[in-house]
Structure formats: structure tokens, C-alpha cells
Amino acid sequence: MSQPSFANQPGVVVQKPKWDVYTTMLGLSVVAILIAITLLCLEMSRYNWDIKATSGKLQRTSQAAPVARDVEVAAIASPCAWM
């Protein structure tokens, strides 16, 4: 007995899904993540991939804690100092 041939029989035809707003947002988020990774790699290459921050540690000259009044005066004198 021979096996039946399925090559000539019609199959189930399913319409290809269309792009909707959610698929577009998913694509945009993937592009944004790839851009962020690229920019992070460029930034890290400027610092020779040093992630331990040994070169950026502050050296404290005194053990006294800063006074709150000095912090407030510095904030008033330069409002954009935190930027």
C-alpha cells in the first residue's frame, strides 16, 4: 500500500498578522535599548572600562561631618550645583 501524497492537498491558509501599535512600540523599545547600550559602551570606553571607580574616590582631609548650614548656603549660592 502506498502512502498518500499531501503535496497537492490544500492546507490551512492563515493571514499574516498585521503590525499594530503594540508591535510598533515593541520595535521602538528594542531600538531605544540598542541605542542606550551603544551609548553606554561609548561612555565606558572613555574611562577604559574602569568600573571599580578607584580613580574617582574622594580623599577626605578631615573626619568632621559637614554642617547643614554650609550645605544650605552652598545650595542657595549655586542652585545648579547638583546638576
C-alpha positions, 0 to 999 in steps of 0.5 A: 500500500502506498502512502498518500501524497499531501503535496497537492492537498490544500492546507490551512491558509492563515493571514499574516498578522498585521503590525499594530501599535503594540508591535510598533512600540515593541520595535521602538523599545528594542531600538531605544535599548540598542541605542542606550547600550551603544551609548553606554559602551561609548561612555565606558570606553572613555574611562577604559572600562574602569568600573571599580571607580578607584580613580574617582574616590574622594580623599577626605582631609578631615573626619568632621561631618559637614554642617547643614548650614554650609550645605544650605548656603552652598545650595542657595549660592549655586542652585545648579550645583547638583546638576 
